[in-house]
């Protein structure tokens, strides 16, 4: 028997990090699409809008993110910071810094690092992959 869920974008610690990372490769196609659209509309479809749109979808997985479940205080702090920033970049308020491609690259790498460090904190040997 399966349990009913009310979570639209997932709930958990590693599960939500994984769902966020499932969007990682989409940043490139989002940038390419916006670049192609910008050819016909030079004042529209800027790179920062593509990145913001990417965060809009990817950061949904931080709505029910459980950073307090991380195994150490240092990991809890890093998880909270990642979730807070991604949600802020998802829909920046007027006057807020808009997310950049560097922000997306950082967020993706931070999520990967956190997953590896959570394994290590739980006694699971890890090694960063050459082709990460």
C-alpha positions as CSV (number, residue, x, y, z in Angstrom):
1,X,0.0,0.0,0.0
2,X,1.4,3.4,-0.9
3,X,1.0,6.4,1.3
4,X,-0.7,9.6,0.2
5,X,1.5,12.7,0.0
6,X,0.7,16.4,-0.2
7,X,4.2,17.4,-1.2
8,X,4.3,18.8,-4.7
9,X,8.1,19.0,-5.0
10,X,9.3,16.5,-2.5
11,X,10.2,16.6,1.2
12,X,13.5,15.6,2.8
13,X,17.2,16.4,3.0
14,X,19.1,14.3,0.4
15,X,16.0,13.6,-1.6
16,X,15.4,17.4,-2.2
17,X,19.0,18.0,-3.0
18,X,18.8,15.2,-5.6
19,X,15.6,16.6,-7.1
20,X,17.3,20.0,-7.3
21,X,20.3,18.4,-9.0
22,X,18.0,16.7,-11.5
23,X,17.6,20.2,-13.0
24,X,21.4,20.8,-13.3
25,X,21.7,20.0,-17.0
26,X,18.7,22.1,-17.9
27,X,20.6,25.4,-17.2
28,X,22.5,24.9,-20.5
29,X,19.4,24.3,-22.6
30,X,17.6,27.2,-20.8
31,X,20.5,29.5,-21.7
32,X,20.6,28.3,-25.3
33,X,16.8,28.7,-25.7
34,X,17.0,32.3,-24.4
35,X,20.0,33.1,-26.6
36,X,18.0,31.9,-29.7
37,X,14.9,33.9,-28.7
38,X,17.1,37.0,-28.1
39,X,18.1,37.0,-31.8
40,X,14.6,37.9,-32.8
41,X,14.0,40.1,-29.7
42,X,17.3,41.7,-28.7
43,X,15.8,43.5,-25.7
44,X,14.2,40.4,-24.3
45,X,15.4,37.0,-23.1
46,X,18.6,38.1,-21.4
47,X,20.9,35.6,-19.8
48,X,19.9,36.7,-16.2
49,X,16.3,36.0,-17.1
50,X,17.2,32.5,-18.3
51,X,19.1,31.9,-15.0
52,X,16.2,33.2,-13.0
53,X,13.7,31.0,-14.8
54,X,16.0,28.0,-14.2
55,X,16.1,28.8,-10.4
56,X,12.3,29.2,-10.6
57,X,11.9,25.6,-11.4
58,X,14.9,24.0,-9.7
59,X,14.5,25.8,-6.4
60,X,10.9,24.5,-6.0
61,X,12.5,21.5,-4.4
62,X,13.7,23.6,-1.4
63,X,10.1,24.4,-0.3
64,X,10.0,21.3,2.0
65,X,13.8,20.9,2.3
66,X,14.8,19.6,5.7
67,X,18.2,21.2,6.5
68,X,17.8,20.6,10.2
69,X,18.1,16.9,9.4
70,X,21.7,17.2,8.3
71,X,24.1,15.2,10.5
72,X,26.3,18.0,11.7
73,X,25.9,21.7,12.6
74,X,28.3,22.8,9.8
75,X,26.2,20.8,7.2
76,X,23.0,22.2,8.6
77,X,24.3,25.7,8.2
78,X,25.4,25.0,4.6
79,X,22.1,23.4,3.7
80,X,20.2,26.3,5.2
81,X,22.3,28.8,3.2
82,X,21.8,26.9,0.0
83,X,18.1,26.6,0.4
84,X,17.7,30.2,1.4
85,X,19.7,31.6,-1.5
86,X,18.1,29.3,-4.1
87,X,14.6,30.3,-3.0
88,X,15.7,34.0,-3.0
89,X,17.1,33.6,-6.5
90,X,13.9,31.8,-7.6
91,X,11.9,35.0,-7.5
92,X,14.2,37.9,-6.6
93,X,12.4,40.9,-5.2
94,X,12.7,44.4,-6.7
95,X,16.1,45.7,-5.8
96,X,17.6,42.2,-5.0
97,X,20.6,41.0,-6.9
98,X,19.4,38.9,-9.8
99,X,21.0,35.4,-10.0
100,X,23.9,34.9,-12.4
101,X,25.2,31.8,-14.2
102,X,28.0,31.8,-11.5
103,X,25.3,31.5,-8.9
104,X,23.7,28.5,-10.6
105,X,27.1,26.9,-11.0
106,X,27.8,27.5,-7.3
107,X,24.4,26.1,-6.2
108,X,24.8,23.0,-8.3
109,X,28.3,22.3,-7.0
110,X,27.2,23.0,-3.4
111,X,24.4,20.5,-3.6
112,X,26.8,17.9,-5.0
113,X,29.3,18.6,-2.2
114,X,26.6,18.5,0.5
115,X,25.4,15.1,-0.7
116,X,29.0,13.7,-0.5
117,X,29.6,15.3,2.9
118,X,26.4,14.0,4.3
119,X,27.5,10.5,3.3
120,X,30.9,11.0,4.9
121,X,29.2,12.3,8.1
122,X,27.2,9.1,8.1
123,X,30.4,7.0,7.9
124,X,30.0,6.2,4.2
125,X,33.3,6.5,2.4
126,X,33.2,8.8,-0.6
127,X,35.4,10.0,-3.3
128,X,34.7,12.9,-5.6
129,X,34.2,11.7,-9.2
130,X,36.6,12.8,-11.9
131,X,33.6,13.2,-14.2
132,X,31.3,14.8,-11.6
